Amino acid sequence: MGIFDKVKDKVKSILPKRKEPELKNTVPKEKETIRKTFGEYCNANHGTEGGKLCAKCTAVLSTVMIKISRCPYGIGKPICEQCETPCFGERFTNEFTTIMKGGQKKMLLSHPIMAVKHKLKGLGAEYAKMQRDKKSTDKQKEDAEKVKAKFANATRSPKKAKKRKKK
């Protein structure tokens, strides 16, 4: 046992044990971010003032809030813009993404910390999807190589047998 192993054991005994990651309820923060983004968008594009929304934005927002509460992913859900299975219909999904993208610039000025946190969550979701897709494509390649190897072995063995018989 070397000196590095001894040091590593000492450090492990001093450091606290790793805890299992806790599942955090991200839904209330996401709802707050969506409400504020809708307010910024509606104030800039539809001429409303303060925290009030026009009728169209109110209808979209109420639909979005109801659907978020019923999300099949529960409290550990990804942000709605990155979700693979949007809960709203196609029309509301298009309107929702338009409003959220349109309100991002205003959010950076009025609520910079909230906007940056939301953007980082989106980037994290994109990275997770990319890693998952990479793993699945790697597995598919491995499976394809195994099938090719089996096929190559199956086709080679009769030929070798014929050559052996001729000799």
Buried (B, 14 or more C-beta within 10 A) or exposed (E): EEEEEEEEEEEEEEEEEEEEEEEEEBBEBBBEBBBBBBBBBBBEBEEBEEEEBBEEBBEBBEBBEEBBEEBEBEEEBBBBBBBEEBBBEEEBBEBBBEBBEBBBEBBBEBBEEBBEEBBEBBEEBEEEEEEEEEEEEEEEEEEEEEEEEEEEEEEEEEEEEEEEEEE
